Amino acid sequence: MKFGIREFVLLVILVAAPLASWQFVFRPQNAVIAQAKAEIAHKRDMLLKLQQATAQAADLEQANRDIAESIQAIEARLPTNKEIAEVIRQVSELAEGAGLAAPIMEAKKPMKAAMYMEQPLEMKLQGDFHGFYDFLLALEKLPRITKIPDFEIKRSDRTDGYMEAEFTLSIYFQEDDGGLGR
């Protein structure tokens, strides 16, 4: 077999054709494929993050609904300033119903307490200690939000089992237009 110029040129063409194909066709296509794979991976990550955010948004939406319901339940327990007199009447009835003497009450100036108003009442009660205890239990069961920030109880020197109590009863309420605190 003779290896001449013609055979050499043919051999060079046979070797050059796959090399040229790899350089000019396959290499650019591989770069495009790699870029497409990277873009697909990025979009999958973004889709996963979006799915997580969507799931979290649904959870947050439910939490917001729960919080709104809780706020409505609390606000339902807050009388308006127009209803404060009714709450005071209920407190007086509770005291008398527990066998205590009619309470002496002095309303103080309403104060701002966070987003609501607080109506402090200075109260003085006299009577049997068990009746006073029953009064406190009944007061706790009122649907309105109240608190007793200061409290002093004295034993009666005249009658055994009787006492005198002085305390501040704070009633929380929502302020209406033209209300007490304005």
Secondary structure as UniProt FT lines:
FT   HELIX           5..21
FT   HELIX           22..26
FT   HELIX           27..76
FT   HELIX           81..83
FT   HELIX           84..97
FT   TURN            98..99
FT   STRAND          104..107
FT   STRAND          111..113
FT   TURN            114..115
FT   STRAND          116..128
FT   HELIX           129..140
FT   STRAND          146..155
FT   TURN            160..161
FT   STRAND          162..174
FT   TURN            177..178
FT   TURN            180..181
//
